Amino acid sequence: MSVLDAFSLNGQVSVVTGANRGIGRALITALAEAGSDVVLLVRDPDGAQPVVAELTDLGVRAAAVGADVTQPAQVEAAVASVVEQFGHVDVLVNNAGACIHRPALEVTEDEWRYVMDVNVNGVWHCAQAFGRQMVAQGSGVIINVGSMSANIVNRPQWQPGYNASKAAVHHLTRSLAAEWAPLGVRVNALAPGYIKTEMSPVDAPEFRRHWIEDAPMQRYGMPVELGPSVVYLASKASAFVTGEVLVVDGGYSLF
């Protein structure tokens, strides 16, 4: 196998949660460009049909399956649907996430629970349900989208719930990787820095001083720049890599 062949995902089936916009959309597009059939796991599969059409135009099979990642029964049903339609599932990217900017003393109980439910419980429900299928077939790759916020405290905004949730995602990644490695399943995490999406107002003047000017590369990232990293983690190119967190933040967390 040549080096470039090691990055091919031909014949694979990849599922990405929250794949209808932002980072998720960029990641699922990259997986499709690498040859993988793809499934968008989203709350509104009808609304994701334009993305499905774009992915199909790349020459792969694509579908949208409905599920709220915070609801384990819905996730279990989604696994069954994916396997029924595609026969197997090889890659899961846990991308769906939520963030609330609020000082710790002002965070409400509902806000805390919401962030934890999406960012931690959602990852857990999907990893467990799809992991069960992967263990049964003896192979699979799970990529959890964490954040550099698991390793730093962001400024000037305060976001204690988000930071704590992403730290949990990173260590859950390591825990699952250790347990499932002998069973043929690799688990890694991708930890982005400031990426321009609807969820991250990188162009806002009040954030530029700390988010952009303090970063070694002095710029934010674009979702498409994360695509090659997820292809690497999903493919045979990273066959001897598990339990790792790949930080893609333009050097922000160096300081």
N, C-alpha and C positions, 0 to 999 in steps of 0.2 A: 504493500500500500504506500502510495506517495504521500508526501506531506499534505498537499491540497486535498487528496482523496480522504484523508483522515477527518476533514471538516465536513464532508458530505453527510446529509441527513436523508438521502434517498431511501424510500421504503419505511421511514419512521412516521409515527403519528405523535404530534405534539399538542398539548392542551395548555392554553394560557388564560388565566383568570383576569378579568378586567381588561380584556384585549381590544375593546372597541374604540379606545382613544389613548392619547398620550404615550407613556412609556410602553404600556401593554401592546398598543397597536404597532409600535416600532419593533418590538421583540417578536411578535408573531409574524410580521412581514419578513424579518430576517430569517426566521426558521423556515418559512415557505421558500424564500430565495435560495436557501441551502438544500431544498428538495423535499422537505418534510410536508406531509399532509398535516393540516392544522384544524384545531377546534377552538373557537372562542367560547369560554365559559363565562357567561354574562347574565345579569338579571333580566335584560330585555333582549332576547334573541331576535325578535322582529326588527328592532332598531339597529341591530348589527348587520343586517343584510347587505348594506352598501360595502362594508368592509369585507364580508364574505365574497362578494362579487369581485372586488379588487384582488383578493388572494387567489381566487379561482383563475383569474386571468394570468397568474404566474405559472399556471400549468400543474397545479397540485389540487387535491381534493380539499375542500374547506366546508366547515359547517359551524353554526352557532347553536349552543346548547344552553338552556336556561337553568340557572341555579343561583341562590343567594348563599355565598360561602359561609355565612354565619349559621346556616341551617343544615345540620349534618344529614338529615333525611333527604334534602334536596341534592346535596353533594353525592350521596350514595346513588340516587337515581340518575344523576348526570354521568357517573362512571359507567353504569349499566347502558346508558344511551350511547356513549362514545364507543364502548366495546361492541355493541350491537351494530352500529353504523360502520365502524372501521376495523373491527376484529381484534384490535389490541391497542394499547397506549404505551408509548415508549418514553415520552418526555412530559413532565408537568412543570410549568412555570407559575409559581404562586406570586402573582403581581398585584392583585387587588389590594388597595390600601386606603387609609384615611388619616388626615392630620388636622388638629385644631390648635391654633396659636392662642395660648391663654396662660397668664401667670399661674403658678401652682395654687395659690390661695383663692383663685377665682374659678378654677376648673370645677364644673358641676359633676355630680355623680353620673348623670346620663352621658355627659361628654366623655368622661373617663371610660365608662363601660363601652361606649360606641367605638372608640379608637381601639381598645383592647379586643373587642369582639371581632372587628374586621381584620386587624393586623396580626393578632396572635391566634385567636380561635379559628379564624378563617383559614389561615395557613395550616393549622393543626388538622382541621376537618378534611381539607383537601389532601394533605400529605398522608393522612391515615387511610382515607378511602382509596386514593389512587395507588398509594404504596402497597396496600393489600393486593391489588391487582398485579402490580409489578413483581412483588414477592412470589405470587402464584406462578407467574410466567418465567421467573428466574432472571429478569433483567429490567432495567429502567433507570431513568435519571430524573431527579427532582432538583429544581433550581428555585430557591426562595429569594424574592427580592427584598433585601434588607435595606440598609442605609448607612452612610457614614455617620448618621446621627446616633447609631448604636455605640460609637466610639468617642464622640465629642458632645459638647453641649452647645447647641447653635445659638447665635446671637444675630441681631438684637432681639429677635422674637423668642418668647419662651414657649416650649412645647413638651412639657415633661412626660405626658402620656405617650406621645409619638416616640420620643427617645427611648423610653423604657420598653415600648412594644418592639422596636426594632432590635434592641439588645436581646430580647427574648427570642426573636426570630433567628438571630445568629447562633445562639446557644442551642436552640432546638435543632438547627441545621447540623451542628456537630453531634448532638445526641443521636439523631436519626442515622447520620452517616456511620457512626461507630456500630450501631446495632444492625444495620441492614447491609453493610459491606459484604459480610460472608454470604448474603442471600442474593447477591448480584445487583443490588440497587445502590447507585451513587447519589449523594445529597450534598449540594454546594449552595452557596449564597452569592448573590450579586449585590454590591453595596454602592449605589450611585451617590454622587454629590449633588450639587445644585444643577438640575436639569430643567430646561424651559418647557413647562407644561401648564395646563390650567390650574393645577394644584400648587405650583411654585411660581410666585410673581417675581421672577428674577429681574424684570425691567423696572420695578418700582424704585423710585429714588431713595426711599428710606432704607432699602435693603442693600443697595449697590455697594456702599462703603464696606460692609462686612462680608457680603456674599461674593462679590466680584473682585474688588480692589485688594482684599486681604488674601486672595487665592494666588498661589505661585504662578499659575497660567493666566491669571487676571481675566478670566472669562467664565461664562457658564457653559454647560454642555447641552447638546441637543439629543433628543430621544434616539435618533438614528445611530448615534455614536455608541450606544449600548448594545446594538444588534450583534456586532461581531463577537462581543464577549459572551453573550448568551449562546451563540452558535458554538463557540469553543467549549463551553461547559456542557452543552447538550451532546456533543459529538465524540467520536473516538479519539479526537485530538487530546482530550483530557481524560483518557481511559484510566490513568493512574492517579487521578485527583479526586479526593472526596473529603468532606468535612472542612472545606476551605471557604473563606470569604474573600471574594475578588472585589477590591475597592476601586471604583472608577469615579474619581472626584477631582481630576485636574490638579492633584496634589494638595487640595484644601486641608485635609486632616494632618498634613505634615507639621503645621504650626500649632 
